Amino acid sequence: MKKWMVYALLGLILLVITSGFIIIQNDDVLPVFNQEDKRPIQKPKSNVKTEPTISSAEKEFISNQHDFFNETTGWGEIESLQWKKQKENASGIIDFLSNTELSPKLQSDFTAIQELSKLVADGETDKKIVLYLHRLFHDLDIEVNGYRSKDYFEVTEVGNGEKKEVVTELIEKKE
């Protein structure tokens, strides 16, 4: 066989294989027809409820805040808090939460975080507020990002926290 015929045959085989692969991958795009009356067959809609998605920005925010609180309050650092740094961070938290479309799944926890952050940003210097901000981000990091830790404080709504009322009481007491 001549060289050009071999190349043409290989090209044709490659074209058929690629076309078949594309059709298989996009089977939901191409209409399937009812053989009797040639109408497109409608695929049934799924009754499965989808979980609200959590954006990568929210995930990164949670992780970064958890890291911040680990550095500034963990391992005994809470005893010597730098309130200026905590105030600046609290303002950043408020800014992010105010200017980001938030997942409904995280709304309750983010509301609690925002309320506690407002207290710190407004000059409240109760270490317990910062402690619970850290715990909220810690539990969220576990629930949302899969962070591994032997500690779990049960203070988030998303984690069905049984101690969530402690955060609520802290907010109400300070208002």
N, C-alpha and C positions, 0 to 999 in steps of 0.2 A: 504494500500500500504506500501511497505517496505520503510524504510528511504532512502536507496541508490537510489531507483527509483525516489523519489521526488527530490532529489538533482540532479540526471541526467536530469530529465525533466526541472527543473529550469535552469540548465546550458545550455541546448539546446535552451531554449527560450531566454536566455540572449545572446547566440551566434548569433541567428537569428536577434535579435533586433540590436545588435552592428554591425553586417555585413551590415544590411540595412542602418543604420545611416552612416557608412563609405562610402558606395556606393553613397548615396545621397550627402554627403559632397564633394565627389571627382568626381562628374559627368563629369567634364571637363577633367579628366585624363583618364577615360575609354572611348575607342572609341565607337561611335554609328554607327551601320552598316545599310546600305541600304538593306532593306529586299529582293529586287529583285536580286541583283548581289553580295551581301555580301561584298561590298567595304565600308571602313569607310567613313562616311559622314563628310565633312570638315565644321567646324563652320566658318561662315563669319567673317572676320577680321573687327574690329571696325574702323570706320572712325573718331572717336572722337580723337582730339589731346589732349594729356595729358600735363598738366602744368609741367614745369621743377620742380623737387622736390628741396626743400631746406633742407639741412641736419640738423640733431640735433646739430651738432657742430657749424654750422652757426647761428642757432637760439640761442644757448647758448652764443656764442660770442657777438651777438647783445645785448642780455639781460644784460650780464656782463658789456659791454662797456657803455650801457645806465646807469646802476647803478653807474659805476665809474664817469661818467660825472655829474650825479645828485649829488653825494657826493662832487665832487671837484669844480663844477661850479654853481650848482643850489642854489637857495635861497640866492643870493648875494655873494656867494663864488667866483664868477668870478672876483670880484674886488681885491681879494688877492690870485691870482693863485700861486701855487707852481710849478714853471716852470720845476724844476728837475723831479718832479712826472709826469708832463705832457709829458716831453721828454721820460721818461722811458716807459710810457704807449703808446706813439706814436710808439716807436720802437717795442713794443709788437704787436701793430696793424699791422705794416708792416710785421713783421715776420709771423703772422697768415695768412694774406692775400697772402703772397708770397709762403707759404708752404701748402696751403689747396686747394683742388679741389673745386672751387666755382660754385654755381648755376648760370647758364646763366641769370636767372631772376634778380639776384642781381649784376651782373657784373658791370653795369654802376655806381651804387651807391657805390660799393666797390672800384671802381677805383677812384672816387672822394674822398672817405675817405682815401685811400692810398696816394693820392697826397697831401691832407691837412696834413696828418700825417707826411709825409716826410718833409714838411716845419717846423713843430714843432720839429721833431727829429734833423733837421739841425740847430736848434737854433733860428728860427723865434719866436718872442715874441709878436705877434699881437693877442690880446684877441679875435678878431673877428674870427680867424681861429678855436680856441678852441670852441667858441660859435657855429659855424656851424658844427663842428664835433659832438657836443652834439645834435644839432637839427637833423642831419642826423640819428644818432643812435636812437633818440627819435621817429622820424617818422617810421624808419624801425621796431622798437619794436612794434609799433602800427600795422603796416601792416603785419609783419611776425609772431609775437607772440601774437597778440591780446591784447597788453597792452592798458589799458584804461586811457584816459586823455582828459581833456577838451581842451588842447592845441594841435594844429597840425600846423606844420610850412610849409608844402607843398614843401619840398626841395628834396624829393626822386623821382627817376625815377620810382621805383616800385609802388609808390603811385600816379603816374601821377602828380607829383608836379608842380604847376604853377610857383613856385619861384625857380626852379632848376637852372635857369640861374645865380642867385645870387652866388651860390657855384662855378659855372664855371668861372664867372668873378673874384671871389676872388682868385682862383687858377691861372688864367692867369695873374692877376695883380702882383702876388708875384713871378712868375717864372722869 
